[in-house]
Amino acid sequence: MATESVSTAPAAPEAVPELTEEAKAELELVERARVGDGRAFSSLIQRYEGKIFRLAMNITQNREDAEDVLQEAFLKAYEHLDQFQGNSRFYTWIVRIAVNQALMKLRKRKSDRSVSLDEQIDTGEDTIVREIAAWDPDPEQQYNQEELGEILTGAIDSLEPIYRTVFTLRDVDGLSTEETAEALELSIPAVKSRLLRARLQLREKLTRFFKRKGDDAFAYM
Amino acid sequence: MLTCKEFLSELSDFLDESTDREVRAKLEKHVAECPNCWVVCDTTRKTISVYKGMKECSIPGDVHSRLMAALEKRMAARPGA
């Protein structure tokens, strides 16, 4: 069992935007859970377990580890609910806890070196566009749901962890750049840079499946 | 006139509509005049769109059951529970 401490501390105070209905409902569940309402906490789990499990799978790429991360993240959140001050969304907070837990799993697996989502791995090479080919107007129509799911998941899984994590939070889960930065403890420029690389890499991978028939891909940059 | 490399470096902000008006005008001009960047821009936009429409996967039933069982155990062990 890892002995490293995991940050469950709330984020630094920031300007709080007006709450959406969903955010208000979430906050109400947190308040009820904080005073011991187990059903309220179960509702929070049901809201986010799918996303947290996917995030954990994205980082660890191991089902057993992802399940451990899921459990540890929610149990830690439950234990430390009094530290959640509502300056950010509960989801952002639980993502941060889950990311820390997932990184600890990776560190244990690769015990000879530290693992961080903030590693400087950009070489500049991954923003080079190698393939240009127009896509069909509705590329997803070429495949059935199952095939499409496999193509999209396969493309994400082939990215480096930092890219797939940023892309998933930002473009699949719909977090803002600021929320993604907070959840991953990255700077905003770091999130933007990784998001650009993730989007370009995915675009290139999907071009192989979605390009308009008859068009040849070619490089230009 | 922007270079293709400069256009690419701003592509994410362009797609997220988070650039200021002056930069946006330059990017729009470039993408209208450069067929390659138009394709990259269009296919990157479609990439984001196709993932946004991806069905959220539910977690396996046994994983959910074990999570809830672990939570119940923790709740029961909590002082005052």
Interface residues (C-beta under 8 A of the other chain):
Chain A: G36 G38 F41 S42 I45 E49 G50 K51 F53 R54 E67 L70 Q71 F74 L75 Y78 E79 T127 V129 I132 A133 A134 W135 P139 E140 Q145 L148 G149 L152 I156 F167 D171 V172 G174 T177 K192 L195 L196 R199 L200 L202 R203 L206 T207 F210 Y220 M221
Chain B: C4 K5 L8 S9 L11 S12 D13 L15 D16 S18 N36 V39 V40 D42 T43 T44 K46 T47 I48 V50 Y51 K52 G53 M54 K55 E56 C57 S58 I59 V63 H64 R66 L67 M68 A70 L71 E72 R74 M75 G80 A81
